[in-house]
Amino acid sequence: MEPEVLIFGGAGLISLLAFTTLILVPAVGSFGRNWERATAVLLSLIVLVALIAVGVALGILVVYYWNDISGLLG
C-alpha cells in the first residue's frame, strides 16, 4: 500500500473520530426526544459535508494555482 494512502486514510479516520467525539456525541446528548436527536444528527452531518466541501474546494484551488503560489514563496 502506498504511504500517501495510509497518511490520508489515517488523517481522515482521526478527523472522523474527532468530529464524532467533539460534535456529534454532545449534540445528540443534549436532547431528550428521539426526533430532536435525529435532527441533531442530521444537522451535524450537514455541517460535516459542508466542511469537507470547503476543504476539497480549497485543495483544488491550491492545486490549480500552485505555480502562482510557489512563485510568491520564492
N, CA, C and O atoms as a MOPAC input file, in Angstrom:
PM7 MOZYME 1SCF
protein

 N      0.84500 1    -1.17800 1     0.00000 1
 C      0.00000 1     0.00000 1     0.00000 1
 C      0.89300 1     1.24500 1     0.00000 1
 O      1.93600 1     1.28600 1     0.65300 1
 N      0.45800 1     2.23800 1    -0.73900 1
 C      1.23100 1     3.47300 1    -0.85500 1
 C      1.21700 1     4.24900 1     0.46000 1
 O      0.21700 1     4.23500 1     1.17700 1
 N      2.31900 1     4.92300 1     0.78000 1
 C      2.35900 1     5.69800 1     2.02900 1
 C      1.34600 1     6.83700 1     2.05800 1
 O      0.81800 1     7.17500 1     3.11700 1
 N      1.07600 1     7.43000 1     0.89300 1
 C      0.12000 1     8.53600 1     0.85000 1
 C     -1.27300 1     8.07700 1     1.24400 1
 O     -2.00700 1     8.79900 1     1.92000 1
 N     -1.63200 1     6.87200 1     0.81900 1
 C     -2.94600 1     6.33000 1     1.15500 1
 C     -3.06000 1     6.14300 1     2.65700 1
 O     -4.09100 1     6.45300 1     3.25300 1
 N     -1.99600 1     5.63300 1     3.26800 1
 C     -2.01200 1     5.44800 1     4.71700 1
 C     -2.08900 1     6.78100 1     5.45100 1
 O     -2.79500 1     6.89400 1     6.45200 1
 N     -1.37700 1     7.78300 1     4.96900 1
 C     -1.38200 1     9.09800 1     5.61800 1
 C     -2.75300 1     9.75100 1     5.50700 1
 O     -3.30700 1    10.21400 1     6.50400 1
 N     -3.30100 1     9.78800 1     4.29500 1
 C     -4.60300 1    10.42100 1     4.10800 1
 C     -5.72500 1     9.62400 1     4.77000 1
 O     -6.66900 1    10.20000 1     5.31200 1
 N     -5.61600 1     8.30900 1     4.72200 1
 C     -6.60900 1     7.47200 1     5.39200 1
 C     -6.57100 1     7.66200 1     6.90300 1
 O     -7.61400 1     7.74800 1     7.55100 1
 N     -5.36100 1     7.72700 1     7.46400 1
 C     -5.22000 1     7.96500 1     8.90300 1
 C     -5.73700 1     9.33300 1     9.30200 1
 O     -6.40300 1     9.48200 1    10.32700 1
 N     -5.42900 1    10.33200 1     8.48900 1
 C     -5.92100 1    11.68300 1     8.78400 1
 C     -7.43800 1    11.73700 1     8.69800 1
 O     -8.08300 1    12.39400 1     9.51500 1
 N     -8.01100 1    11.05200 1     7.71800 1
 C     -9.46100 1    11.00500 1     7.59600 1
 C    -10.10900 1    10.29100 1     8.77200 1
 O    -11.15000 1    10.71700 1     9.27200 1
 N     -9.48800 1     9.20500 1     9.20700 1
 C    -10.02100 1     8.46300 1    10.35100 1
 C     -9.94700 1     9.28300 1    11.63300 1
 O    -10.89500 1     9.29800 1    12.41800 1
 N     -8.82800 1     9.96100 1    11.84600 1
 C     -8.68800 1    10.81800 1    13.02700 1
 C     -9.68600 1    11.97000 1    12.98100 1
 O    -10.27000 1    12.32400 1    14.00500 1
 N     -9.88600 1    12.55700 1    11.80000 1
 C    -10.84400 1    13.65100 1    11.66300 1
 C    -12.26700 1    13.18500 1    11.92100 1
 O    -13.04200 1    13.88900 1    12.56800 1
 N    -12.61600 1    12.01500 1    11.42600 1
 C    -13.95400 1    11.47500 1    11.65600 1
 C    -14.16900 1    11.14400 1    13.12800 1
 O    -15.24800 1    11.37600 1    13.67400 1
 N    -13.13900 1    10.60400 1    13.76500 1
 C    -13.22100 1    10.31400 1    15.19100 1
 C    -13.36500 1    11.60000 1    16.00900 1
 O    -14.14700 1    11.64900 1    16.95800 1
 N    -12.61400 1    12.63400 1    15.64300 1
 C    -12.71800 1    13.92100 1    16.33600 1
 C    -14.10100 1    14.54400 1    16.12800 1
 O    -14.68300 1    15.08400 1    17.06900 1
 N    -14.62200 1    14.47200 1    14.91800 1
 C    -15.96000 1    15.00500 1    14.65100 1
 C    -17.00000 1    14.29100 1    15.49800 1
 O    -17.87000 1    14.92200 1    16.09800 1
 N    -16.90100 1    12.96100 1    15.54000 1
 C    -17.87200 1    12.18500 1    16.31800 1
 C    -17.77700 1    12.51400 1    17.79700 1
 O    -18.79400 1    12.70500 1    18.46400 1
 N    -16.55700 1    12.57900 1    18.30700 1
 C    -16.36200 1    12.81000 1    19.73400 1
 C    -16.69600 1    14.24000 1    20.14700 1
 O    -17.32800 1    14.45400 1    21.18100 1
 N    -16.28300 1    15.20300 1    19.36100 1
 C    -16.40200 1    16.60500 1    19.77300 1
 C    -17.68700 1    17.29300 1    19.32400 1
 O    -18.09000 1    18.28700 1    19.92700 1
 N    -18.33400 1    16.78700 1    18.28400 1
 C    -19.52100 1    17.46500 1    17.76400 1
 C    -20.76200 1    16.58300 1    17.85200 1
 O    -21.78500 1    17.00900 1    18.38800 1
 N    -20.68400 1    15.36600 1    17.33500 1
 C    -21.87800 1    14.53200 1    17.22700 1
 C    -22.37800 1    14.03400 1    18.58000 1
 O    -23.57200 1    14.12600 1    18.86500 1
 N    -21.49100 1    13.51200 1    19.41200 1
 C    -21.91000 1    12.96800 1    20.71500 1
 C    -22.51700 1    14.05100 1    21.61400 1
 O    -23.57900 1    13.81600 1    22.19000 1
 N    -21.89000 1    15.22900 1    21.76000 1
 C    -22.53600 1    16.26000 1    22.57900 1
 C    -23.86600 1    16.76000 1    21.99300 1
 O    -24.78900 1    17.08400 1    22.73900 1
 N    -23.96000 1    16.82100 1    20.67200 1
 C    -25.20600 1    17.27700 1    20.05200 1
 C    -26.33300 1    16.29400 1    20.32900 1
 O    -27.44900 1    16.70700 1    20.64500 1
 N    -26.06000 1    15.01700 1    20.21700 1
 C    -27.09300 1    14.01000 1    20.47000 1
 C    -27.42600 1    13.95300 1    21.95300 1
 O    -28.59000 1    13.79000 1    22.31900 1
 N    -26.42600 1    14.08600 1    22.80500 1
 C    -26.65300 1    14.01700 1    24.24100 1
 C    -27.39500 1    15.20700 1    24.81100 1
 O    -27.87700 1    15.14700 1    25.94200 1
 N    -27.49400 1    16.27200 1    24.06700 1
 C    -28.14100 1    17.48100 1    24.55600 1
 C    -29.66400 1    17.42400 1    24.47600 1
 O    -30.35100 1    18.26800 1    25.05100 1
 N    -30.18300 1    16.44200 1    23.77100 1
 C    -31.62100 1    16.38000 1    23.54800 1
 C    -32.19500 1    15.09600 1    24.11300 1
 O    -31.50800 1    14.07800 1    24.19300 1
 N    -33.46800 1    15.15100 1    24.50700 1
 C    -34.11300 1    14.00300 1    25.11600 1
 C    -35.03800 1    13.24200 1    24.19600 1
 O    -35.14700 1    12.02000 1    24.28700 1
 N    -35.69500 1    13.94800 1    23.32200 1
 C    -36.65800 1    13.29300 1    22.43200 1
 C    -35.93300 1    12.71500 1    21.21800 1
 O    -34.91200 1    13.24100 1    20.77400 1
 N    -36.48100 1    11.62900 1    20.69900 1
 C    -35.82600 1    10.95600 1    19.57800 1
 C    -35.78800 1    11.82000 1    18.32600 1
 O    -34.79000 1    11.81000 1    17.60600 1
 N    -36.85900 1    12.57200 1    18.05000 1
 C    -36.85100 1    13.40900 1    16.85400 1
 C    -35.84500 1    14.54400 1    16.98700 1
 O    -35.27600 1    14.98100 1    15.98700 1
 N    -35.61700 1    15.02900 1    18.20300 1
 C    -34.60200 1    16.06400 1    18.41300 1
 C    -33.20100 1    15.49200 1    18.19300 1
 O    -32.34300 1    16.14600 1    17.59900 1
 N    -32.98000 1    14.28200 1    18.67000 1
 C    -31.68700 1    13.62700 1    18.46100 1
 C    -31.44400 1    13.36000 1    16.98500 1
 O    -30.33700 1    13.56600 1    16.48700 1
 N    -32.47300 1    12.90300 1    16.28400 1
 C    -32.33300 1    12.63500 1    14.84700 1
 C    -32.03300 1    13.92200 1    14.08600 1
 O    -31.22600 1    13.92900 1    13.15600 1
 N    -32.68400 1    15.00400 1    14.48500 1
 C    -32.42400 1    16.29300 1    13.84600 1
 C    -31.00800 1    16.76800 1    14.13300 1
 O    -30.35300 1    17.32100 1    13.25000 1
 N    -30.52800 1    16.56100 1    15.35200 1
 C    -29.15800 1    16.94300 1    15.70200 1
 C    -28.14900 1    16.15600 1    14.87600 1
 O    -27.15100 1    16.71200 1    14.41800 1
 N    -28.40700 1    14.86000 1    14.68400 1
 C    -27.52100 1    14.04400 1    13.85200 1
 C    -27.53600 1    14.53900 1    12.41800 1
 O    -26.48200 1    14.67200 1    11.79800 1
 N    -28.71300 1    14.81100 1    11.88600 1
 C    -28.82800 1    15.27700 1    10.50400 1
 C    -28.10800 1    16.60800 1    10.30100 1
 O    -27.35900 1    16.76900 1     9.33700 1
 N    -28.33100 1    17.54800 1    11.19500 1
 C    -27.66400 1    18.85300 1    11.06400 1
 C    -26.15600 1    18.73700 1    11.23900 1
 O    -25.39700 1    19.44400 1    10.57500 1
 N    -25.72000 1    17.86000 1    12.12000 1
 C    -24.28100 1    17.64800 1    12.29400 1
 C    -23.65900 1    17.06300 1    11.03500 1
 O    -22.55600 1    17.44500 1    10.64700 1
 N    -24.36700 1    16.13700 1    10.39900 1
 C    -23.86000 1    15.56900 1     9.15600 1
 C    -23.83500 1    16.60000 1     8.02800 1
 O    -22.94000 1    16.57800 1     7.18300 1
 N    -24.81300 1    17.49600 1     8.01700 1
 C    -24.80400 1    18.57000 1     7.02300 1
 C    -23.58700 1    19.47100 1     7.23400 1
 O    -22.94400 1    19.88500 1     6.27000 1
 N    -23.27300 1    19.77200 1     8.49400 1
 C    -22.08800 1    20.57500 1     8.80000 1
 C    -20.82700 1    19.83600 1     8.36400 1
 O    -19.92000 1    20.44900 1     7.80200 1
 N    -20.75600 1    18.52800 1     8.61400 1
 C    -19.59800 1    17.74000 1     8.19600 1
 C    -19.42300 1    17.77800 1     6.68900 1
 O    -18.30600 1    17.95400 1     6.20100 1
 N    -20.50100 1    17.61500 1     5.94900 1
 C    -20.42900 1    17.65300 1     4.48000 1
 C    -19.97600 1    19.03800 1     4.00400 1
 O    -19.18700 1    19.14600 1     3.06600 1
 N    -20.47000 1    20.08000 1     4.64300 1
 C    -20.06100 1    21.44000 1     4.26500 1
 C    -18.56900 1    21.65300 1     4.53600 1
 O    -17.87300 1    22.25600 1     3.71800 1
 N    -18.07700 1    21.16800 1     5.66900 1
 C    -16.65200 1    21.30400 1     5.97500 1
 C    -15.78900 1    20.52800 1     4.98600 1
 O    -14.73600 1    21.00700 1     4.56400 1
 N    -16.23300 1    19.34200 1     4.62100 1
 C    -15.49400 1    18.55900 1     3.62700 1
 C    -15.49600 1    19.27400 1     2.27800 1
 O    -14.47300 1    19.31200 1     1.59400 1
 N    -16.63400 1    19.83700 1     1.89500 1
 C    -16.72500 1    20.54300 1     0.61500 1
 C    -15.80300 1    21.76000 1     0.57700 1
 O    -15.15800 1    22.02300 1    -0.43900 1
 N    -15.74100 1    22.50100 1     1.68100 1
 C    -14.84500 1    23.66000 1     1.73800 1
 C    -13.39400 1    23.19800 1     1.65800 1
 O    -12.58500 1    23.82400 1     0.97300 1
 N    -13.05800 1    22.12500 1     2.33800 1
 C    -11.69100 1    21.60700 1     2.28900 1
 C    -11.30200 1    21.13700 1     0.90200 1
 O    -10.19000 1    21.40500 1     0.44500 1
 N    -12.19900 1    20.44200 1     0.22900 1
 C    -11.91800 1    19.98200 1    -1.13200 1
 C    -11.78700 1    21.17100 1    -2.07900 1
 O    -10.89800 1    21.18600 1    -2.93200 1
 N    -12.65200 1    22.15700 1    -1.94100 1
 C    -12.59100 1    23.33800 1    -2.81200 1
 C    -11.27200 1    24.08800 1    -2.61700 1
 O    -10.64100 1    24.50500 1    -3.58800 1
 N    -10.85800 1    24.25700 1    -1.35600 1
 C     -9.57700 1    24.92900 1    -1.11200 1
 C     -8.41800 1    24.11100 1    -1.64600 1
 O     -7.46400 1    24.67200 1    -2.18500 1
 N     -8.48300 1    22.79700 1    -1.50800 1
 C     -7.42900 1    21.93900 1    -2.05900 1
 C     -7.33900 1    22.04900 1    -3.56800 1
 O     -6.24500 1    22.10200 1    -4.13000 1
 N     -8.49500 1    22.08200 1    -4.22700 1
 C     -8.49900 1    22.22400 1    -5.68500 1
 C     -7.91600 1    23.57200 1    -6.09800 1
 O     -7.16800 1    23.65400 1    -7.07200 1
 N     -8.25600 1    24.63100 1    -5.35900 1
 C     -7.69500 1    25.94700 1    -5.67500 1
 C     -6.18500 1    25.97600 1    -5.50000 1
 O     -5.47900 1    26.56800 1    -6.31600 1
 N     -5.68900 1    25.35300 1    -4.46300 1
 C     -4.23500 1    25.31700 1    -4.24100 1
 C     -3.55300 1    24.55600 1    -5.36800 1
 O     -2.53100 1    25.00700 1    -5.88600 1
 N     -4.10100 1    23.41300 1    -5.75500 1
 C     -3.50600 1    22.64200 1    -6.84700 1
 C     -3.55900 1    23.43100 1    -8.14800 1
 O     -2.58500 1    23.44300 1    -8.90100 1
 N     -4.67800 1    24.08600 1    -8.42400 1
 C     -4.84200 1    24.82100 1    -9.68000 1
 C     -3.88600 1    26.01700 1    -9.76300 1
 O     -3.31500 1    26.28700 1   -10.82000 1
 N     -3.71600 1    26.72200 1    -8.65800 1
 C     -2.88200 1    27.91900 1    -8.65700 1
 C     -1.50500 1    27.67100 1    -8.05400 1
 O     -0.85300 1    28.62000 1    -7.61900 1
 N     -1.04200 1    26.41800 1    -8.01500 1
 C      0.21700 1    26.11300 1    -7.35700 1
 C      1.40300 1    26.86500 1    -7.97100 1
 O      2.28800 1    27.29700 1    -7.23300 1
 N      1.44600 1    27.03100 1    -9.27000 1
 C      2.55200 1    27.75800 1    -9.89800 1
 C      2.60400 1    29.20700 1    -9.42600 1
 O      3.68600 1    29.73600 1    -9.17100 1
 N      1.47200 1    29.83600 1    -9.31200 1
 C      1.42300 1    31.21500 1    -8.81900 1
 C      1.79800 1    31.28000 1    -7.33600 1
 O      2.50400 1    32.19300 1    -6.90800 1
 N      1.32700 1    30.31900 1    -6.56800 1
 C      1.61300 1    30.30200 1    -5.13600 1
 C      3.09600 1    30.06600 1    -4.88600 1
 O      3.71100 1    30.75300 1    -4.07100 1
 N      3.66200 1    29.10600 1    -5.58000 1
 C      5.08700 1    28.81300 1    -5.38500 1
 C      5.95000 1    29.96100 1    -5.86900 1
 O      7.04500 1    30.16400 1    -5.34400 1
 N      5.48700 1    30.72300 1    -6.86500 1
 C      6.22700 1    31.89100 1    -7.32300 1
 C      6.26700 1    32.98900 1    -6.27700 1
 O      7.24800 1    33.72800 1    -6.18700 1
 N      5.21300 1    33.10100 1    -5.48800 1
 C      5.18300 1    34.10500 1    -4.41400 1
 C      6.08300 1    33.73000 1    -3.24500 1
 O      6.60300 1    34.59800 1    -2.54500 1
 N      6.26200 1    32.43100 1    -3.04300 1
 C      7.03300 1    31.96300 1    -1.89200 1
 C      8.53600 1    32.02000 1    -2.12100 1
 O      9.30800 1    32.05200 1    -1.16300 1
 N      8.94000 1    32.03200 1    -3.33100 1
 C     10.38800 1    32.03000 1    -3.50200 1
 C     10.75200 1    32.30000 1    -4.86900 1
 O     11.93800 1    32.33700 1    -5.19600 1

